[in-house]
Structure formats: structure tokens, C-alpha cells
């Protein structure tokens, strides 16, 4: 079997550092196939190129598997991003690795799956894996070992993977301790995929258009190991949507209640069909904070994003969650499809009426390849159909002028502590809480109590 040197190049640490779960899941499958694996985290190691080169040289890998999670690290149109510059730096690191080893370089991760051909050309990697990498990577290595012809861009043959093939991650002790110390929680996945059709979202194209649940006993075992071996008590379930409308998640939550795991957890929830009994059940299992997929500030804008709920559902969900004395955050985008100055005024006022929560405001929607918004942007003449979208392009409603919109939100929200805009304000608050109070975890949940 082969020696695989896995590298996570995700360096985003706002609002918190996130364990490289995707890389770790693929590495676990490679290890189960008999390969010797080594996990290297570029962020944890201080983004030190010399250390990276020496570590790869010491391991003497046959394959270097590079994971790139984020195409860019900004959530809002106000951020200055130069992806070409970022990936040219990555290309330089790959070149340096090739100079000290004969290893084959394989690129993967969510960012790579969005623009595989461009990143293959830009970085100088030998191969790119698109989609779920567990089986695809091992199949690629097997073909290379047999000298079989292989395309340089390899699309996973099993997208999506069957439920039974979705396994847990390889948790490196040093990395777990570092992320637990710095961010205060560890990510765990209970399912993949998403059947919703939100206009901006790439989850269905990356993970498949239906929910695929991991075996709940496997997930529970994973949590127990992290609790026992590493002392982890705080977790974030990284599913696209935790509370799937069919209610399958409740079996997992009920199992957590029965087993008395003594943990705290948070997750992404949808307001759609959320009930008080759902939240009460989750709270009994350790739920302490909810990140709601609100996404827009009024019913018209929600419909423009193809959401399956309206603003009354958002208000009801907020009341249920905060009524259960749980921290609640809304992430709201202004200026999306069908937004007008009338709906903007309505949305600003709607957010002012949300209580006992935190609302993060953003303007403009990043257009990604594979998201339904791409087709709408082409139809409205915002982008060309052949636009590669490697550098960020944002959608704004043609009815709205960006500068005026930003001024309206800033003016109305300026005295409200629970309403955060512009996004840089959230970054400043987060950094202040970390520095002054040694805050860890989601950070925003502590804003609910200050």
C-alpha cells in the first residue's frame, strides 16, 4: 500500500477555527484501505512553509493529497478578495513540495469541486478529484498503481455515496486538542446532501440532492470517543440542515437523550416546520445554540431565494428557540432577487422586531457555479453564460443601489446591539470577545448575554 500525506490549506479563522472534517473523512477511508496516512494542518502549524516542506520530506509520501475547502473566505460583497493571488501562492507551495519529493499531487475539497479545471491548471497539481472523495481517491490511487489510464480531472463515480458508505473522520490527537483549545468545539457530521433548492446554494451539487443519514450508532460512537479520549464536550453538527423536515434527525436526538452523553451542541436549523416539541427534545440532548437558515428579511425576498417558508415562520421559530432559553442567530442577506426599496424597508424593520437573538446582515449574494442563481444572473445579463466565476461576483437586485442600501441598513441598525452590520463589525466584536474575555465556541452566542 501507499503513503499518503494529507494537507488542509484552509486558513480561515473567522469567526472560529474549524477542524478539517472533509480531509479527515477521506483520510479515514484511505487508512481503512490499508494506506499509511499523515494529516497536516497548515493553519495549526502557523502557515509555515518551511515546516510544511520538512514534514513532507520526513514522511516521504507516495501521494500528496491537498484539501481546499474555501474558494474564498469572505461572506460579503464588501470584502476584498483576490483568488488568483491566493491560489498562485498555493501553486508555489505545490511546486516546492514537488521539488523535494516524487509524490503525485492530488487536489480535492469543496472549492476544487466548484472550479476543478481552473484550479488544476493554476496550481500545477497532477490530478483533481471532484465530489465526494472517499472512494474516488482510493480508486484513483489503485488505477495509478496499476498504470491504468486516468483522466486528470476525476469525477466521483458514486455521487452521492450510499448511506452505509458515509463514515466518520480520522481525528488526529494533536489537531483535535488544538482545535478544541482554539475554537472550543469539534465538528461532527450526521448526514449529507440537501433536497432544498435555495437559489444561492451549492450543497446539492456538492453533496447530492437528498439527505443521506449516517448510521446513528456510528455517530454516537464517534462522539463518545471524542468525549472520552480528548475531553471534547462542545460539538457542532455540520449538516447542511440538521432538522430535516421528515424528522429523521429525531431518532438520533432521542438516542443522545437516552445515552446521556453529557455534551453541548449546536447546528444549522431551518425554520421550516420547526415546533416547540422539536426544540425541547433537542435541548434535552444538549442543544445550546441554533444558527437559523433565515437568509432573507421578508417574505418577498425569501420567495426570491426559493425558501420553503415565509417571514411568519422565522418569527415563530425565533420565539420557540429563545423561549427555550437557547442562543439564536439569524444570517440575513439584503439585496437579493426581487428585493426593492419597499421590501428593504420592510426587512430592516422585521429584523428590528426580532428579540433575544443576534442578526448578522450581509449585502449581495456570491454567485457560484452549480448554484441555481447562476442561471438567473445569466438571464438578467449580470454575467455571461461562460463566466468561470473564479474571482467573486455578487448578485444584486437591479432595483437596488448598493451604496444606498448599505447606508439604510447602517443607519437603522446603528444603535441595536443585537443587529450586526456591516460584516466587519461582527469580525471586530468576535475578535474583541476572544481577546478581552478569552471567548471560545460560536462567539455570537455570548453576544446574546452581553
Helices and strands as residue ranges (DSSP letters): E 3-8, H 21-32, E 36-41, H 49-59, E 63-67, H 83-100, E 104-108, H 110-114, H 116-123, E 127-130, H 133-145, E 153-155, G 163-165, H 173-182, E 186-188, E 191-192, H 203-207, E 212-213, H 216-230, E 234-237, H 249-259, E 264-269, H 276-285, E 287-295, H 299-304, H 311-323, E 327-334, H 341-353, E 358-363, E 365-366, H 373-379, E 394-395, H 402-413, E 419-420, H 423-437, H 444-447
